[in-house]
Amino acid sequence: MISHVKNRLSQFRKEEAGAVYTLEFAVMLPLLFMALAFGVELTTHANRQFQVDRALEVTTRAVKLNTAANLSHDDLKTFICQNSGGLDDCDNNMRLEMTPINPRDFAGLPPLPDCIDQSQPVNPIRGWSLGQQHELMIMRACYSFEPVFGSFGLGNLLGTDGAGMGKMVAISAFVQEPR
């Protein structure tokens, strides 16, 4: 049996007809691995975005139905993290903004979301107001995450902060219900 395997391997080594395919294999293999890494990163990113969006929607529903509750930034962040389905280190990587908006004189939110950058000193929470009854509110959540493959493939295109963390933002608008 062993001699049969040795004979087959020696015939394979002496064969020259497949030499053309080795170059093609050497060129295509890295491209295939890069496409695979891109697909894994994209799927993971889409799953995280879905989790953040859903958790924010569940939280805004709870906020608008409990107008009288005096909720803090940390209370809402904890509620979002509990409903997110297991985002990595959510409590330390999530920042929220919630501000009232005048629909007749819409100024919008600041163009750059309030995100956590672990390479910078901690900034105070900006744009936080619980609003009153019948008031239009916008809540924006920014979640910082570590890309699966770092700066390889899609991780490079997502953009990262000084600590190598990517950012995803979810926005929800709602009207505070009457008490």
Backbone as ProteinMPNN parsed JSONL, in Angstrom:
{"seq_chain_A": "MISHVKNRLSQFRKEEAGAVYTLEFAVMLPLLFMALAFGVELTTHANRQFQVDRALEVTTRAVKLNTAANLSHDDLKTFICQNSGGLDDCDNNMRLEMTPINPRDFAGLPPLPDCIDQSQPVNPIRGWSLGQQHELMIMRACYSFEPVFGSFGLGNLLGTDGAGMGKMVAISAFVQEPR", "coords_chain_A": {"N_chain_A": [[0.82, -1.195, 0.0], [1.907, 1.269, 0.858], [3.997, 1.527, -0.97], [2.528, 1.809, -3.298], [1.33, 4.339, -2.922], [3.649, 5.912, -2.834], [4.567, 5.565, -5.457], [2.511, 6.823, -6.902], [2.756, 9.447, -5.953], [5.341, 10.089, -6.861], [4.906, 9.986, -9.619], [3.141, 12.106, -9.84], [4.818, 14.237, -9.1], [6.634, 14.281, -11.218], [5.089, 14.977, -13.359], [4.377, 17.508, -15.73], [2.334, 18.843, -16.913], [0.461, 20.275, -15.432], [1.63, 22.641, -14.664], [0.975, 25.181, -15.597], [-1.363, 25.8, -14.336], [-0.647, 26.265, -11.695], [0.369, 28.862, -11.492], [-1.907, 30.365, -12.038], [-3.446, 29.525, -9.875], [-1.895, 30.55, -7.773], [-2.244, 33.27, -8.153], [-5.014, 33.645, -7.995], [-5.837, 32.615, -5.494], [-5.212, 34.427, -3.252], [-7.005, 36.472, -3.953], [-9.466, 35.182, -3.733], [-9.484, 34.611, -0.984], [-9.517, 37.232, -0.005], [-12.002, 38.091, -0.954], [-13.627, 36.366, 0.524], [-13.024, 37.229, 3.145], [-14.013, 39.842, 2.936], [-16.74, 39.292, 2.577], [-17.39, 38.032, 5.032], [-16.866, 40.121, 6.823], [-18.704, 42.057, 5.909], [-21.154, 40.735, 6.383], [-21.066, 40.469, 9.177], [-20.996, 43.165, 9.892], [-23.486, 44.06, 8.892], [-25.197, 42.536, 10.488], [-24.596, 43.545, 13.052], [-25.449, 46.198, 12.668], [-28.186, 45.805, 12.26], [-28.856, 44.844, 14.826], [-28.317, 47.115, 16.431], [-30.118, 48.996, 15.313], [-32.631, 47.752, 15.802], [-32.631, 47.544, 18.627], [-32.55, 50.259, 19.279], [-35.026, 51.123, 18.265], [-36.821, 49.649, 19.877], [-36.206, 50.8, 22.323], [-36.873, 53.533, 21.899], [-39.595, 53.277, 21.626], [-40.308, 52.499, 24.228], [-39.54, 54.831, 25.582], [-41.183, 56.865, 24.475], [-43.695, 56.017, 25.28], [-43.52, 56.195, 27.994], [-43.481, 58.897, 29.06], [-43.447, 60.312, 31.453], [-41.437, 59.176, 32.922], [-38.245, 59.61, 34.368], [-35.608, 59.283, 32.76], [-32.186, 58.494, 32.483], [-29.151, 59.042, 30.561], [-27.481, 56.799, 30.88], [-29.366, 54.9, 31.746], [-30.973, 54.53, 29.45], [-29.019, 53.691, 27.659], [-28.25, 51.259, 28.822], [-30.678, 49.908, 28.546], [-30.877, 49.761, 25.754], [-28.622, 48.172, 25.222], [-29.376, 45.808, 26.503], [-31.44, 44.982, 24.841], [-30.214, 44.546, 22.457], [-29.227, 42.111, 21.651], [-26.727, 41.139, 22.233], [-24.326, 42.773, 21.656], [-20.834, 43.395, 21.396], [-19.269, 44.428, 24.326], [-21.094, 46.53, 24.852], [-22.023, 48.472, 26.724], [-19.786, 50.071, 27.211], [-19.13, 50.995, 24.7], [-21.084, 52.529, 23.495], [-22.793, 55.525, 22.697], [-25.273, 57.998, 23.239], [-27.513, 60.401, 21.827], [-30.12, 62.64, 22.432], [-32.484, 64.802, 21.429], [-34.875, 67.503, 21.384], [-36.806, 68.424, 18.517], [-37.773, 71.022, 16.384], [-40.299, 70.887, 14.163], [-41.081, 72.849, 12.379], [-39.0, 74.532, 12.108], [-36.57, 73.161, 11.298], [-33.437, 72.227, 12.3], [-31.762, 70.119, 12.497], [-29.478, 67.487, 13.498], [-26.124, 67.67, 14.856], [-23.578, 67.289, 12.35], [-21.558, 65.329, 12.76], [-21.735, 62.396, 14.579], [-22.006, 61.834, 18.146], [-19.651, 59.947, 19.25], [-17.809, 57.279, 20.843], [-14.394, 57.517, 21.248], [-11.775, 55.667, 21.899], [-9.14, 56.332, 21.931], [-8.975, 58.918, 22.637], [-9.432, 61.416, 25.266], [-12.171, 61.095, 27.625], [-15.218, 62.526, 26.661], [-17.802, 64.811, 27.725], [-21.331, 63.965, 27.784], [-23.272, 64.967, 25.052], [-26.049, 66.901, 23.811], [-28.584, 66.09, 25.237], [-31.786, 65.633, 26.187], [-34.896, 65.004, 27.655], [-37.382, 65.822, 26.773], [-40.826, 67.002, 26.315], [-44.419, 66.439, 26.647], [-46.046, 65.653, 23.566], [-43.925, 66.496, 22.005], [-41.598, 66.524, 19.348], [-38.979, 64.283, 18.997], [-35.56, 63.353, 18.475], [-33.492, 60.598, 18.503], [-30.209, 59.511, 18.564], [-27.959, 56.93, 18.206], [-24.666, 55.88, 18.663], [-22.478, 53.367, 17.99], [-19.453, 51.911, 18.749], [-17.205, 49.605, 17.338], [-15.083, 46.738, 16.993], [-13.594, 45.925, 13.997], [-13.843, 42.768, 12.27], [-11.659, 41.766, 10.749], [-9.831, 43.753, 11.166], [-7.922, 46.203, 9.607], [-8.05, 45.042, 7.134], [-9.439, 44.264, 4.004], [-12.899, 44.907, 3.97], [-12.931, 46.142, 6.446], [-11.043, 48.174, 6.297], [-12.297, 49.965, 4.584], [-14.482, 50.837, 6.052], [-13.734, 52.81, 7.799], [-11.999, 53.98, 10.577], [-11.432, 54.957, 14.017], [-8.953, 56.571, 16.114], [-8.265, 54.441, 17.767], [-8.646, 52.233, 16.248], [-11.243, 51.39, 15.98], [-14.376, 50.804, 14.43], [-17.361, 52.65, 13.454], [-20.886, 52.754, 13.901], [-24.062, 54.118, 13.198], [-27.315, 54.767, 14.38], [-30.535, 56.127, 13.935], [-33.482, 57.464, 15.32], [-36.714, 58.797, 15.216], [-39.346, 60.227, 17.108], [-42.503, 60.987, 18.705], [-43.27, 62.373, 21.8], [-45.605, 60.821, 23.83], [-48.793, 61.808, 25.258], [-49.304, 62.081, 28.806]], "CA_chain_A": [[0.0, 0.0, 0.0], [2.779, 2.433, 0.936], [4.723, 1.633, -2.233], [1.567, 2.315, -4.281], [1.211, 5.778, -2.684], [4.924, 6.513, -3.257], [4.598, 5.576, -6.924], [1.573, 7.853, -7.372], [3.338, 10.739, -5.642], [6.481, 10.329, -7.759], [4.333, 10.31, -10.932], [2.59, 13.459, -9.734], [5.933, 15.166, -9.064], [7.27, 14.312, -12.534], [4.141, 15.494, -14.356], [4.571, 18.926, -15.994], [1.162, 19.388, -17.603], [-0.308, 21.157, -14.554], [2.432, 23.786, -14.241], [0.29, 26.413, -15.972], [-2.425, 26.069, -13.359], [-0.111, 26.716, -10.414], [0.44, 30.31, -11.535], [-3.284, 30.841, -11.906], [-3.829, 29.255, -8.493], [-1.173, 31.477, -6.902], [-2.813, 34.608, -8.317], [-6.422, 33.673, -7.622], [-6.077, 32.25, -4.103], [-5.352, 35.605, -2.389], [-8.24, 37.186, -4.294], [-10.577, 34.438, -3.145], [-9.465, 34.827, 0.463], [-9.941, 38.605, 0.246], [-13.457, 38.126, -1.146], [-14.209, 35.684, 1.671], [-12.904, 38.138, 4.285], [-14.944, 40.937, 2.669], [-18.087, 38.786, 2.838], [-17.56, 37.819, 6.47], [-16.926, 41.457, 7.451], [-19.964, 42.686, 5.524], [-22.23, 40.052, 7.095], [-20.968, 40.84, 10.584], [-21.374, 44.574, 9.994], [-24.931, 44.156, 8.697], [-25.833, 41.966, 11.677], [-24.459, 44.526, 14.143], [-26.306, 47.348, 12.371], [-29.545, 45.359, 12.535], [-29.025, 44.78, 16.269], [-28.376, 48.481, 16.963], [-31.375, 49.6, 14.856], [-33.759, 47.149, 16.512], [-32.564, 47.933, 20.037], [-32.923, 51.675, 19.374], [-36.47, 51.228, 18.053], [-37.494, 49.157, 21.086], [-35.982, 51.79, 23.365], [-37.667, 54.737, 21.644], [-40.991, 52.931, 21.941], [-40.441, 52.561, 25.682], [-39.408, 56.224, 26.011], [-42.342, 57.675, 24.096], [-44.856, 55.579, 26.052], [-43.276, 56.526, 29.408], [-43.029, 60.284, 29.057], [-43.249, 60.789, 32.82], [-40.23, 58.573, 33.519], [-37.049, 60.447, 34.315], [-34.564, 58.349, 32.338], [-30.874, 59.096, 32.226], [-28.392, 58.517, 29.427], [-27.024, 55.446, 31.209], [-30.535, 54.017, 31.776], [-31.347, 54.204, 28.074], [-27.925, 52.913, 27.066], [-28.384, 49.907, 29.359], [-31.868, 49.32, 27.928], [-30.502, 49.443, 24.365], [-27.685, 47.044, 25.24], [-30.118, 44.602, 26.861], [-32.284, 44.598, 23.718], [-29.43, 44.478, 21.223], [-28.91, 40.738, 21.259], [-25.355, 40.759, 22.552], [-23.226, 43.506, 21.035], [-19.611, 43.307, 22.197], [-18.948, 45.519, 25.243], [-22.037, 47.577, 24.454], [-22.106, 49.553, 27.711], [-18.621, 50.951, 27.104], [-18.914, 51.43, 23.319], [-22.289, 53.172, 22.956], [-23.136, 56.877, 23.143], [-26.595, 58.414, 22.771], [-27.923, 61.801, 21.79], [-31.566, 62.762, 22.304], [-32.804, 66.228, 21.449], [-36.154, 67.891, 20.774], [-36.682, 69.027, 17.192], [-38.906, 71.831, 15.963], [-40.53, 70.503, 12.76], [-41.299, 74.041, 11.551], [-37.706, 75.196, 11.959], [-35.689, 72.012, 11.48], [-32.008, 72.514, 12.205], [-31.066, 68.845, 12.405], [-28.462, 67.131, 14.475], [-24.771, 67.966, 14.382], [-23.226, 66.331, 11.293], [-20.766, 64.224, 13.295], [-22.376, 61.838, 15.77], [-21.241, 61.768, 19.384], [-19.189, 58.562, 19.375], [-16.696, 57.044, 21.759], [-13.08, 57.275, 20.649], [-10.989, 55.21, 23.042], [-7.798, 56.903, 21.894], [-9.121, 60.297, 23.102], [-10.002, 61.494, 26.607], [-13.634, 60.994, 27.666], [-15.942, 63.782, 26.506], [-19.121, 64.76, 28.355], [-22.454, 63.64, 26.91], [-23.828, 66.175, 24.447], [-27.369, 66.762, 23.215], [-29.425, 65.173, 26.0], [-33.003, 66.223, 26.74], [-35.968, 64.009, 27.606], [-38.53, 66.367, 26.054], [-42.129, 67.145, 26.966], [-45.525, 65.808, 25.931], [-46.31, 66.082, 22.186], [-42.72, 67.09, 21.43], [-40.871, 65.676, 18.414], [-37.638, 63.999, 19.508], [-34.668, 62.518, 17.663], [-32.472, 59.902, 19.28], [-29.152, 58.958, 17.72], [-27.039, 56.049, 18.925], [-23.416, 55.584, 17.967], [-21.836, 52.186, 18.576], [-18.088, 51.655, 18.268], [-16.952, 48.173, 17.301], [-13.803, 46.324, 16.418], [-13.806, 45.134, 12.777], [-13.419, 41.367, 12.379], [-10.33, 41.597, 10.17], [-9.053, 44.977, 11.344], [-7.847, 47.092, 8.447], [-7.969, 44.215, 5.932], [-10.722, 44.11, 3.307], [-13.928, 45.902, 4.23], [-12.575, 46.874, 7.659], [-10.316, 49.367, 5.88], [-13.226, 50.888, 3.947], [-15.463, 51.325, 7.019], [-13.212, 53.972, 8.504], [-11.791, 53.703, 11.991], [-10.932, 56.069, 14.809], [-7.563, 56.421, 16.517], [-8.066, 53.159, 18.446], [-8.927, 51.152, 15.303], [-12.643, 50.974, 16.124], [-15.331, 51.318, 13.455], [-18.54, 53.266, 14.058], [-22.169, 52.643, 13.212], [-25.013, 55.07, 13.755], [-28.735, 54.51, 14.173], [-31.318, 57.307, 14.287], [-34.907, 57.217, 15.451], [-37.505, 59.974, 15.569], [-40.618, 59.862, 17.735], [-43.225, 62.057, 19.396], [-43.595, 62.004, 23.155], [-47.044, 60.619, 24.03], [-49.305, 62.496, 26.444], [-49.352, 61.241, 30.023]], "C_chain_A": [[0.865, 1.26, 0.0], [3.541, 2.612, -0.372], [3.805, 2.167, -3.335], [1.416, 3.837, -4.149], [2.485, 6.491, -3.12], [4.999, 6.595, -4.773], [3.692, 6.676, -7.474], [2.128, 9.254, -7.109], [4.527, 11.057, -6.554], [5.994, 10.636, -9.173], [3.774, 11.733, -10.936], [3.7, 14.501, -9.776], [6.575, 15.315, -10.433], [6.376, 14.928, -13.608], [4.313, 17.011, -14.493], [3.357, 19.58, -16.63], [0.382, 20.372, -16.739], [0.439, 22.409, -14.131], [1.754, 25.113, -14.551], [-0.739, 26.796, -14.9], [-1.888, 26.554, -12.021], [0.015, 28.226, -10.367], [-0.949, 30.916, -11.348], [-3.774, 30.658, -10.47], [-3.174, 30.259, -7.544], [-1.723, 32.896, -6.999], [-4.236, 34.671, -7.758], [-6.683, 33.384, -6.145], [-6.151, 33.472, -3.178], [-6.618, 36.409, -2.689], [-9.466, 36.496, -3.711], [-10.638, 34.622, -1.636], [-9.9, 36.248, 0.809], [-11.453, 38.746, 0.069], [-14.178, 37.445, 0.015], [-14.164, 36.581, 2.908], [-13.87, 39.31, 4.14], [-16.367, 40.499, 2.997], [-18.361, 38.57, 4.317], [-17.698, 39.158, 7.183], [-18.249, 42.15, 7.146], [-21.148, 42.049, 6.262], [-22.234, 40.425, 8.565], [-21.405, 42.281, 10.795], [-22.893, 44.741, 9.849], [-25.688, 43.606, 9.903], [-25.758, 42.927, 12.854], [-25.387, 45.719, 13.913], [-27.771, 47.008, 12.64], [-29.815, 45.341, 14.035], [-29.152, 46.176, 16.879], [-29.696, 49.143, 16.574], [-32.567, 49.062, 15.642], [-33.781, 47.581, 17.976], [-32.954, 49.399, 20.221], [-34.421, 51.856, 19.189], [-37.265, 50.746, 19.27], [-37.368, 50.18, 22.207], [-36.812, 53.046, 23.131], [-39.146, 54.475, 21.9], [-41.229, 53.015, 23.444], [-40.387, 54.005, 26.178], [-40.667, 57.017, 25.687], [-43.607, 57.266, 24.843], [-44.723, 55.874, 27.539], [-42.72, 57.931, 29.527], [-42.701, 60.776, 30.46], [-41.979, 60.243, 33.457], [-39.042, 59.503, 33.339], [-35.858, 59.536, 34.024], [-33.264, 59.09, 32.06], [-30.25, 58.463, 30.983], [-27.983, 57.074, 29.69], [-28.18, 54.453, 31.276], [-30.909, 53.573, 30.362], [-30.273, 53.372, 27.383], [-27.989, 51.469, 27.549], [-29.573, 49.195, 28.722], [-31.586, 48.92, 26.48], [-29.595, 48.213, 24.341], [-28.38, 45.737, 25.61], [-30.946, 44.086, 25.693], [-31.513, 44.384, 22.422], [-29.122, 43.058, 20.778], [-27.447, 40.391, 21.43], [-24.272, 41.46, 21.767], [-22.022, 43.481, 21.971], [-19.394, 44.578, 23.012], [-19.811, 46.751, 24.972], [-22.046, 48.754, 25.435], [-20.946, 50.542, 27.597], [-18.435, 51.539, 25.706], [-20.105, 52.133, 22.696], [-22.439, 54.56, 23.56], [-24.462, 57.245, 22.507], [-26.698, 59.923, 22.75], [-29.442, 61.796, 21.67], [-31.917, 64.234, 22.477], [-34.188, 66.47, 20.874], [-35.897, 68.612, 19.447], [-37.946, 69.825, 16.905], [-39.159, 71.521, 14.484], [-40.737, 71.7, 11.837], [-40.016, 74.819, 11.311], [-36.617, 74.15, 12.182], [-34.241, 72.407, 11.256], [-31.187, 71.241, 12.104], [-30.095, 68.624, 13.536], [-27.099, 67.569, 13.969], [-24.33, 66.903, 13.367], [-22.415, 65.144, 11.783], [-21.437, 63.692, 14.549], [-21.423, 61.821, 16.959], [-20.865, 60.31, 19.625], [-18.045, 58.476, 20.37], [-15.444, 56.779, 20.941], [-12.148, 56.926, 21.797], [-9.562, 55.74, 23.027], [-7.8, 58.352, 22.391], [-9.623, 60.302, 24.544], [-11.534, 61.495, 26.532], [-14.255, 62.382, 27.573], [-17.277, 63.679, 27.235], [-20.203, 64.465, 27.314], [-23.018, 64.939, 26.357], [-25.231, 65.876, 23.942], [-28.259, 65.795, 23.97], [-30.574, 65.937, 26.636], [-34.116, 65.201, 26.596], [-37.206, 64.519, 26.886], [-39.802, 66.368, 26.879], [-43.183, 66.405, 26.153], [-45.7, 66.447, 24.554], [-45.102, 66.719, 21.511], [-42.03, 66.07, 20.524], [-39.435, 65.538, 18.9], [-36.863, 63.174, 18.487], [-33.633, 61.917, 18.6], [-31.482, 59.276, 18.3], [-28.206, 58.155, 18.605], [-25.817, 55.804, 18.058], [-22.726, 54.452, 18.706], [-20.471, 52.0, 17.932], [-17.809, 50.166, 18.374], [-15.592, 47.905, 16.687], [-14.076, 45.495, 15.169], [-13.215, 43.735, 12.916], [-11.985, 41.192, 11.898], [-9.493, 42.864, 10.257], [-9.077, 45.841, 10.103], [-7.715, 46.324, 7.138], [-9.347, 44.119, 5.3], [-11.673, 45.246, 3.612], [-13.629, 46.722, 5.479], [-11.829, 48.16, 7.354], [-11.26, 50.412, 5.295], [-14.233, 51.492, 4.92], [-15.001, 52.587, 7.723], [-13.121, 53.674, 9.989], [-11.283, 54.943, 12.69], [-9.478, 55.79, 15.2], [-7.258, 55.094, 17.189], [-8.348, 51.973, 17.529], [-10.347, 50.63, 15.375], [-13.482, 51.609, 15.015], [-16.544, 51.89, 14.176], [-19.76, 52.957, 13.224], [-23.183, 53.496, 13.968], [-26.422, 54.628, 13.414], [-29.503, 55.727, 14.681], [-32.788, 56.918, 14.331], [-35.598, 58.502, 15.861], [-38.843, 59.493, 16.132], [-41.238, 61.085, 18.391], [-43.567, 61.553, 20.789], [-45.107, 61.928, 23.322], [-47.511, 61.418, 25.242], [-49.415, 61.527, 27.619], [-50.733, 60.782, 30.321]], "O_chain_A": [[0.604, 2.202, -0.75], [3.712, 3.74, -0.834], [4.26, 2.9, -4.213], [1.378, 4.544, -5.157], [2.414, 7.566, -3.715], [5.454, 7.603, -5.314], [4.07, 7.381, -8.41], [1.986, 10.145, -7.946], [4.686, 12.204, -6.972], [6.597, 11.458, -9.862], [3.919, 12.466, -11.914], [3.546, 15.541, -10.418], [7.025, 16.41, -10.771], [6.866, 15.354, -14.653], [4.386, 17.72, -13.489], [3.373, 20.788, -16.862], [-0.306, 21.236, -17.283], [-0.07, 23.174, -13.312], [1.95, 26.083, -13.819], [-0.943, 27.974, -14.609], [-2.621, 27.203, -11.275], [-0.206, 28.827, -9.316], [-1.127, 31.866, -10.586], [-4.439, 31.535, -9.918], [-3.818, 30.758, -6.621], [-1.672, 33.645, -6.023], [-4.609, 35.654, -7.117], [-7.671, 33.872, -5.598], [-7.082, 33.553, -2.377], [-7.233, 36.964, -1.778], [-10.396, 37.157, -3.249], [-11.721, 34.774, -1.071], [-10.581, 36.453, 1.813], [-12.11, 39.437, 0.847], [-15.235, 37.91, 0.441], [-15.15, 36.683, 3.638], [-14.483, 39.728, 5.122], [-17.119, 41.247, 3.623], [-19.446, 38.889, 4.802], [-18.555, 39.312, 8.053], [-18.848, 42.764, 8.029], [-22.046, 42.759, 6.715], [-23.295, 40.671, 9.14], [-22.103, 42.587, 11.761], [-23.508, 45.488, 10.609], [-26.716, 44.161, 10.293], [-26.74, 43.107, 13.575], [-26.033, 46.197, 14.845], [-28.511, 47.827, 13.184], [-30.88, 45.772, 14.476], [-29.997, 46.399, 17.745], [-30.331, 49.785, 17.41], [-33.415, 49.831, 16.094], [-34.833, 47.942, 18.502], [-33.612, 49.748, 21.201], [-35.031, 52.665, 19.888], [-38.262, 51.361, 19.649], [-38.318, 50.401, 22.958], [-37.4, 53.575, 24.075], [-39.867, 55.369, 22.345], [-42.249, 53.547, 23.881], [-41.117, 54.364, 27.102], [-41.165, 57.761, 26.531], [-44.506, 58.088, 25.022], [-45.71, 55.81, 28.271], [-41.617, 58.13, 30.035], [-41.778, 61.57, 30.639], [-41.496, 60.802, 34.441], [-38.863, 60.105, 32.281], [-35.183, 59.075, 34.944], [-33.257, 60.173, 31.476], [-30.758, 57.484, 30.436], [-28.126, 56.219, 28.816], [-28.013, 53.29, 30.908], [-31.133, 52.389, 30.112], [-30.58, 52.46, 26.615], [-27.8, 50.547, 26.755], [-29.487, 48.011, 28.395], [-32.012, 47.854, 26.036], [-29.788, 47.315, 23.522], [-28.022, 44.677, 25.097], [-31.138, 42.877, 25.563], [-32.112, 44.07, 21.394], [-28.785, 42.843, 19.613], [-26.97, 39.433, 20.823], [-23.37, 40.799, 21.253], [-22.173, 43.54, 23.192], [-19.341, 45.675, 22.456], [-19.307, 47.87, 24.877], [-22.075, 49.91, 25.011], [-21.121, 51.731, 27.864], [-17.663, 52.483, 25.535], [-20.137, 52.318, 21.48], [-22.243, 54.758, 24.76], [-24.746, 56.855, 21.374], [-26.064, 60.625, 23.538], [-29.995, 61.026, 20.885], [-31.68, 64.829, 23.528], [-34.634, 65.742, 19.987], [-34.899, 69.314, 19.288], [-39.056, 69.356, 17.154], [-38.33, 71.853, 13.637], [-40.582, 71.568, 10.623], [-39.95, 75.664, 10.418], [-35.84, 74.241, 13.132], [-33.861, 72.859, 10.176], [-30.036, 71.279, 11.669], [-29.92, 69.471, 14.413], [-26.933, 67.815, 12.774], [-24.68, 65.733, 13.517], [-22.577, 64.042, 11.258], [-21.684, 64.45, 15.487], [-20.203, 61.799, 16.801], [-21.668, 59.533, 20.141], [-17.402, 59.475, 20.693], [-15.434, 55.925, 20.054], [-11.773, 57.797, 22.583], [-8.847, 55.606, 24.019], [-6.735, 58.949, 22.55], [-10.179, 59.305, 25.005], [-12.114, 61.85, 25.506], [-13.874, 63.297, 28.303], [-17.832, 62.587, 27.356], [-20.01, 64.689, 26.119], [-23.221, 65.901, 27.099], [-25.562, 64.721, 23.674], [-28.66, 64.773, 23.413], [-30.368, 66.779, 27.51], [-34.269, 64.593, 25.537], [-38.014, 63.711, 26.426], [-39.857, 65.82, 27.98], [-42.887, 65.822, 25.11], [-45.519, 67.655, 24.403], [-45.267, 67.428, 20.517], [-41.894, 64.901, 20.884], [-38.759, 66.529, 19.177], [-37.444, 62.394, 17.732], [-32.987, 62.619, 19.378], [-31.867, 58.605, 17.342], [-27.718, 58.646, 19.623], [-25.933, 55.55, 16.859], [-22.426, 54.56, 19.896], [-20.357, 51.94, 16.707], [-18.136, 49.537, 19.381], [-15.033, 48.731, 15.966], [-14.728, 44.455, 15.263], [-12.208, 43.543, 13.598], [-11.182, 40.541, 12.566], [-8.541, 43.028, 9.494], [-10.149, 46.176, 9.6], [-7.306, 46.899, 6.129], [-10.333, 43.911, 6.009], [-11.3, 46.415, 3.525], [-14.032, 47.882, 5.563], [-11.971, 49.141, 8.083], [-11.053, 51.611, 5.484], [-14.786, 52.557, 4.644], [-15.832, 53.36, 8.199], [-14.073, 53.168, 10.585], [-10.77, 55.865, 12.056], [-8.854, 54.871, 14.669], [-6.107, 54.657, 17.187], [-8.297, 50.827, 17.974], [-10.63, 49.538, 14.882], [-13.326, 52.788, 14.698], [-16.735, 51.647, 15.368], [-19.691, 52.902, 11.996], [-23.164, 53.582, 15.196], [-26.693, 54.174, 12.302], [-29.169, 56.292, 15.723], [-33.274, 56.151, 13.5], [-35.127, 59.214, 16.747], [-39.393, 58.485, 15.688], [-40.567, 62.095, 18.604], [-44.088, 60.449, 20.95], [-45.814, 62.878, 22.988], [-46.725, 61.68, 26.152], [-49.594, 60.322, 27.443], [-50.95, 60.072, 31.302]]}, "name": "protein", "num_of_chains": 1, "seq": "MISHVKNRLSQFRKEEAGAVYTLEFAVMLPLLFMALAFGVELTTHANRQFQVDRALEVTTRAVKLNTAANLSHDDLKTFICQNSGGLDDCDNNMRLEMTPINPRDFAGLPPLPDCIDQSQPVNPIRGWSLGQQHELMIMRACYSFEPVFGSFGLGNLLGTDGAGMGKMVAISAFVQEPR"}
